[in-house]
Amino acid sequence: MEILLGLILLIAPIYAWIVNMWGAGAAATTFFKGGLVWLLILIGALFLMLGISDLKE
């Protein structure tokens, strides 16, 4: 039962994104673009902190 529910919860949003049901494709793409920018900012900050930490030693 859990596997079936998990598959439904996984496949339904993907199907809605592909078919662009209720504008879900555009909203998901916009959300992904925003998340991608924040991910790159956080990775850059992480490398900056690691570099400063290495300079201390």
C-alpha positions in Angstrom: 0.0 0.0 0.0 2.8 2.4 0.9 4.6 1.7 -2.4 1.5 2.3 -4.4 0.7 5.6 -2.6 4.4 6.7 -3.1 4.2 5.9 -6.8 1.0 7.9 -7.2 2.4 10.9 -5.3 5.5 10.7 -7.5 3.9 10.2 -10.9 0.9 12.6 -10.5 3.0 15.8 -10.2 5.3 14.7 -13.0 2.3 14.0 -15.3 0.7 17.4 -14.4 4.1 19.1 -15.2 4.4 17.3 -18.6 0.8 18.0 -19.6 0.9 21.5 -18.2 -2.3 21.0 -16.2 -3.5 24.1 -14.4 -0.3 25.9 -15.4 1.7 23.5 -13.2 4.6 23.3 -15.8 5.3 27.0 -15.7 5.0 27.2 -11.9 7.3 24.2 -11.5 9.9 25.6 -13.9 9.9 28.9 -12.2 10.3 27.3 -8.8 13.1 25.1 -10.1 15.0 28.1 -11.6 14.7 30.0 -8.2 15.9 26.9 -6.3 18.8 26.4 -8.7 20.0 30.0 -8.1 19.8 29.5 -4.3 21.7 26.2 -4.6 24.5 27.8 -6.6 24.7 30.7 -4.0 24.9 28.2 -1.1 27.6 26.1 -2.9 29.6 29.2 -3.6 29.3 30.3 0.1 30.4 26.8 1.2 33.5 26.9 -1.0 34.3 30.4 0.2 34.1 29.2 3.9 36.2 26.2 3.1 38.9 28.3 1.4 39.0 30.8 4.3 39.3 27.8 6.7 42.2 26.4 4.7 44.0 29.8 4.8 43.8 29.8 8.6 45.8 26.5 8.9 
